[in-house]
Structures are given as C-alpha cells and as structure tokens.
Amino acid sequence: MVFQVTYSGNGSDGGAPPAPQFFNAGDTVNFADVATIITSRSMTKTGAVFAYWNTSADGTGAFHGWPQDTSFVMPAANVVLFAQWFVSTGLTNGGVTGSYNFFYDSSLQASGVEPKRTNELVANAEADRAIMAGWFAGVTASGPAKVPVYVTRLGGGANNSGDSIRLKPGSNASAELRCLLVSELTESFMQGQNKGWGFLPGVNNEESSGEGLSLFLTQQFAVQRNFPNPYSGFTANTANNWLNSALPQGQAGSTQVSNGTNFGARADYVNTMLPFPGNGPATGCSILFLYYLYSQLGFSINEIIAAAPGSGLGDTLRGVYRNLTGDGADPFPHFKGLLDAAYPPDRISSITGTRTGNADDPYPLAPRPAFKHIFSGQDGVIYGLMDNGDLLWYRHDGRDDGSFRWAAGRGKKVGNGWDFKTVFPADNGVIYAITHTGDLLWFRHDGRGDGSFRWADDHGRKVGTGWDFRCVFAGNDGVIYAITHTGDLLWFRHDGHLDGSFKWAFDHGRKVGNGWDAKTVFSGGDGLIYAITLTGDLLWFRHDGRGDGSFKWADDHGRKVGNGWNMKEVFSGGHGLIYGVTFTGDLLWFRHDGRNDGSFKWADDHGRKVGTGWRSGGVVMAIADNRDLNWYRHDGWGDGQFIWALDKGARVGNGWDMKSVFSGGDGVIYALSHTNDLMWFRHDGRGDGTFRWSVDHGLKVGTGWNFKSVFSGGDGVLYGITDTNDLMWFRHDGRGDGSFRWAVDHGLKVGTGWNFRKVFSGGDGVIYAITDTFDLLWFHHTGRGDGSFKWAVDHGLKVGNGWNMKNVFSGGDGVIYAGSQTGDLLWFRHEGRGDGSFKWTFDQGRKVGTGWNQPLVFFGDT
C-alpha cells in the first residue's frame, strides 16, 4: 500500500514547500533529496531561515532533517511534516555580533525561554571567543567571517557543518549554550590551524584526538567561567569510556564494544587516531592524555595546542608530547602505567576528579618533577636537573639585557637517569658528573645550541676516580676546582676535556687556596671565582694562576661585591652574568659590570626577574604506627605555602622498626637498630616517591652507636651526643655506596655540655638546640670539615623561644619544620642562620599541614 508524505510551509511566505511524495511502508525517505527540492522551489519566510521538519506545527512532535537525521523509514501511515523556522526576533542588534549571526527556533518563543536565553549568549559571545582565540594564538578559524549560529530544540550537543553551527541544548541555561558554541568553534580553530588535530586526508572530521581536544577545551572554558561542566565522564564515569574498556566483553561495566565498534582493552589512541569516533573510548583516551599533559606534566593549554606536529601524520598526540618535552620516546606506556596503577584494569573505574571536581581529570597520579639543581651551559643555555633524573634544556634569549625572552617551549628533555652526587658544567657543551662512588664522568651535549637530544656518547665517559669533595666546579679550558672537607681549594686541569679522554695535567690536584668555607662557590670564567658566605655576602676572587695551577691571586682575600645573596641557587651564565633562583622559584638575572677588577658595579641595583616556576620541593619522610615509611614532597618548601606534590603520602618502605632514623642527604637514610648498629639505605625514588632503593635491605656501616641522640650534619658528617653530654663528630666516607669507610676509626669530641631537649642540624655546620625552657639556640661548628673543636662562638645564641613542639627538624637553608601538639605541621625560616641573629621570615610559624601525628618525622632533602 502506498502512503503520502505531505510538506507544509508552516507560515512560509515565498516559494513553495516540496510537493507531496509517495512511498511504500518500509521505504527510505531521504532528506538530501528534500533539501534539493526546497532549494529549487525557494521556500522562504520573511525574517527567518528554514530549520528542519516536525510532525507537529508547533514543533512538539518528531523532528526530521539534518542534524537530527538524514532519512527515516516510511511508516504504514500518511505523514505530514511542518517546516520549522529560525528567527532573530527580539535579539540584541538583530543577533549580529562581530563574529556571529545568531538565530533561534521560533517555536521556543511560546515557552518564554527565547529570546532571553539566546540574548545572554549574544551578550557574551565575543568575550568567550576571545578565550578561544587566545588559546589558538595567531590562528584564524575556518568558516565564514560571520558564522551563522542556530539554537535548536534538539537535545544532545552541537554540530558544525563548516558553514554554520547548530546548538542543541538539553536545558534552558544560557551557560550550556555558551559551552556548546565553544565546543564547535574550537573545531573551526583546529581546522584553521591545520597542524594535525584531525581532518586527515579524506576524513571530514576532527577524529578522536581533535574530538578529545574540543571536549577538553570546553571543560576548561567551563572552569574559567565557573559553569557546570556540560561534558563530563567520557573517560571513566559513563558507558562510553576508555578505562573500563579493559574489562572483558560481556562483563558488567565493560565498554570494550561501543556502538558496534570494538575499541580494544585500553588500546593505544595516543599513537593512533580513529575517524568519526563519537564520544567513545578512543576519544576518552585522548581526553585523558590531554589532562596528562596539562595536570600531570604541567603544560599550558596554549603550549599543548601549538605543539601539534602537522596535518596528516596520524599520531597527533604523540607528536604533541614530543614537541612539548623534546622526548622522542613513546609516552603511552608511562601514561597507561600511571592509570593502571591508580585504576586497576580488572575493576570498574570511577574518576572523582582532582581539578575543580572535573570527572575526566584523575591527575596528578604521581608528583610532577621539581628542580633538584640548575646550572648554566653558557650562551644563554640553562639546564634544569629534575628530581626524577630528567635533564631539561632551556635557552634564555634575553640574556644580554635581562629581558624575559626564552626559546620556545617549557624545557626540552635532553637526558634521563641523571642521578648523581654532583653535576657541574664546563665550556663547549661539556658537563661533568660525580657518581655516588666518587667516579668523575664526562659528557658533551652536542645538541646544546637547539636543545636536541644529541650527545657525544650515549653514556658518560669515566675520566677520574676518588672525587670525594665538599664542592666541585669548573673554570675554562679543562680547569676544575675542588674544595676539600677541610676547606682547601685544589686545582686540576683535564687535558682531555674536549674529547672525554682520561688525560690530566697532573695526577693529583694542586693546592691553590685554603679557608674556603663559603656556603656557595662557583666559577665566573677566566679565573674568576665567586663565593657566597653564610651571611649572604658575595665575594669576588681572581685566580691568576689558573693556567698552571700556581698559588697566585689578584688579592690575598675576596673582594665584597654584593650582599643579600640569600637564594636557593646561584650560578654564572658567563661574561659577568649571574643567575639566582629565589626560594619562591623566581629566576633573577644580574650582570656584574665590575667582574674584571672586582669592583662593586652592576647593570642594575637589583636582579631582573626573567623566569618563574623554577621551584624545588622539600622531601619529608614519616614512619607510621605500623612502621611503614611514607614519603611526602612539600612544594611550598621555599616560602611556606600549603602546597604538596600529592594530597597524601606515598608508601616507600615497610618494617622500619628502628631506634632512630634520620636523613644523610642525597637520598641516604641512616637508621639505628635496637642493638645500636648503624644502618645505611639510599632511596632512589626520593624524587617521585616511588618504592625504589639502591639495595633491598640496609647495609651495616657502624656498630656500638649507643648515643642519646644522633643526627647528620651533611656531606657524610654525623654527630652523636653521649650520655655524658659530649658532642662527637664522625664522617662517613662510604656514604655514597654504603661501604664501611670512615674518616677516623672513632668519634672526635667537638663539644661538651650538650644537655638539651632536642638537637638537630641546620646544614653548613649550623646546629640548633632546644633547651628545657623551650628556647631555640644557634651554634655554628666551623670545624665540621675535619672534626676539629672550632666554633663560631663559644656558646649558643638564642634565636627563638616558645619552641614547645612535639617534633622539630630542619628543612635546610634556614627552613625549620615543627609538629604542634595538635598534629599541625608548621613551617619557619630562620633568616639569621648565617650569623645566629634573631631574624625570621615570619614572626610565627605558617601552617603547611594537618594530621601529622606519626611517631617519627624527618626531612629528606631538596
């Protein structure tokens, strides 16, 4: 039996609707043909644009036509289809803005939702577009100069035809309309950028990586505007997600098969893309990886978008990672490994969200790397050694004038596995490293000019042994200086510095100075050496005997060329440039114009800020009641902010049933057993809180350690307080590898009368003690290097009072942590650490943690 489809213009006043059509039940009614008929008959309505068809004149029936459908199956009944119209009636300026022409479905006027809702969209559209234009800096969106935007009655998202955008809100909220427009217009920006966010040859779609970016950006827009998230749960919390695709087909919650497509078990959609994925697991993987770049690795939205590798490559997300990090390795295994550990593949996964409650963002799942050491490679090159062993390359293009200009990128990864006791640069791309066992290794970074991952060798060349010094730094032309534990300055010349051969001017160092007991010492090139005292004075020296290692200097003492140099790190950039990293992570630029003669002349009277975010963290270790060893990293260590790498500690050990435990620095942990044996451990996972150790059990490095108190003074120095209140000095020369080697075979007495409630080291020979009346005393052991009975003052200086705390320990560089009786963790910084003066950053402690009720808490290192 034949049935009829009748088309009604429903208020059209020009042309004519399509003529009736006749179909058998079950035939396909194709709206591509209908569109051609509409065009040929020029059906129009004054002040309106044709939208779609509906089985009811008022739009309350079933919709047909794009984007709802492109065809339908003819029922065994006649069908009447009424034209629906878009209008701009009542819209501000007729719905016209600088970038859009807005319309809405006229049937929505009856409910009163329009034109109010679309007017709110009109009022904010250009400001919202500015956010997108900022993300896609310098990119012109594809499509018309004024994009027609139609607000429909259809629920379920939005569509972008390239010539127009149709919004299909599911609510009456204008915020949803604004988010839907962002989701579609970002795809126009992607197509205008043409650098790989989809649109492979022959595929007229943004594909899984671009679909993921569109949803990610819409979520970020909602965060900025404080809107409810219109798109959430695509990665773990809905039927179409990636994490639950690991569950076998047929198991409850499995999303391995979606809409007839088998997406695989947590398959790799970082190195591949799928066309037309909808919001399935391929898109879910893409969103998760974008949040991995953003929330885990810390790259900005602009950096992520700009790093697209180029159109037609098929592995956009891997290319983005490579361009952002400079790392050519496959990122998928580490990305997937973090998620597998947090969301086991054999369980139904659910993401609660860590960033503004976003249910698609599970990160951070591991702490971001922090800066462990920063040094110059000359010519504006700066290297950042991260606490996870990555070596990053930066280039300060504003080095000549101190301007805030850098080579593109956040830092290119040029090395990994840089877990050394000391790393210091020379010239011509050469970098030296000293292992924990005292071997001197030579590297040459041939990619120094552009930050490429190119080295003279794929590993360091061993060019020396026995490099056990308090401080080591390089001059020029192979010259290396080393400061011994007793403060002697030794000169070496590595004649094999250009090719990494084991050739030296002499078979041992030449002594060229003594009394080098400064906090920081570094080379300025051409024989210049700078030293920073504990009180923050900057001293200038010139070694005129640098060529042959003779004991010749421009002066018999250092010239003071600056003061107030109290920073986390200071290093030379060559040619008078000096960089300093503040405790808050700012990078400051200085130029010493008096470098040639040691005069007090500078380009400015203060440093110029040329960088931010060069922050280090402080590792805090705690032993719980069950004897688990837990790791924390306080990223607010520098200024006392309540910022931690993770929202809870990471378990890195168990069975720590010891009499006493304390850090020896550089990942070394000492423990006193209940039988008074001294045990050595080194935590190789100290940077990221992983369960990695140099050995799987402690090494015994001492016996008979029966002291009231034992603590570390750094650089292998240990102090012990006897029952008779004598202070004993030891130096563990086997600190690097846990061997049973000591500077002397017994302790040296360096103090008497050490009868205090608590004693702990402040680093660089500084020792703090808390009296029975809760006063805080400062001491400075100037004989720390060799265990001599030498002190800056003959008694302790009072630097604080009211230190009635449950647990107090040093965090280095003047930082002191204290646990209150209620379990709060307080942060202090003693700015008078250098001279024992009563100066503090704040007049009271800053609360940086709560619930610190563990039996034992101690500081690791920075």
Secondary structure, DSSP 8 states (H G I E B T S, - for coil): -EEEEEEE-SS--BS-----EEEETT-EEEHHHHHHHHHHHT-B-TTEEEEEEESSTTS-S-EESTTT-SEEE--SS-EEEEEEEEE-TT-GGGGB-SSEEEEEEGGGGTTT-TTHHHHHHHHHHHHHHHHHHHHTTT---SS-SSEEEEE-S--SEEEE-SS-EEEE-SSS-HHHHHHHHHHHHHHHHHHHH-SSSS--TT--S-HHHHHHHHHHHHHHHHHHHT---SS--TTTTSSS-SGGGGS-TTSTT--SEETTEE--SS---SS---SS-TTSHHHHHHHHHHHIIIIIS---HHHHHHT---TT-S-HHHHHHHHHH---S-SHHHHHHHHHHHS-TTS------SSTT-TT----SS----EEEEEEEETTEEEEEETTS-EEEEEBTTTTTT-S-B-SSS-EEEE-----SEEEE-STTEEEEE-TTS-EEEEEBTTTTTT-S-BSSSS-EEEES----SEEEE-STTEEEEE-TTS-EEEEEBTTTTTT-S-BSSSS-EEEE-----SEEEEEETTEEEEE-TT--EEEEEBTTTTTT-S-BSSSS-EEEE-----SEEEEEETTEEEEE-TTS-EEEEEBTTTTTT-S-BSSSS-EEEE------EEEEEE-TT--EEEEEETTTTTT-S-BSSSS-EEEE-----SEEEEEETTEEEEE-TT--EEEEEBTTTTTT-S-BSSSS-EEEES----SEEEEEETTEEEEE-TT--EEEEEBTTTTTT-S-BSSSS-EEEES----SEEEEEETTEEEEE-TT--EEEEE-TTTTTT-S--SSSS-EEEE-----SEEEEEETTEEEEE-TTS-EEEEEBTTTTTT-S-BSSSS-EEEES----SEEEE---
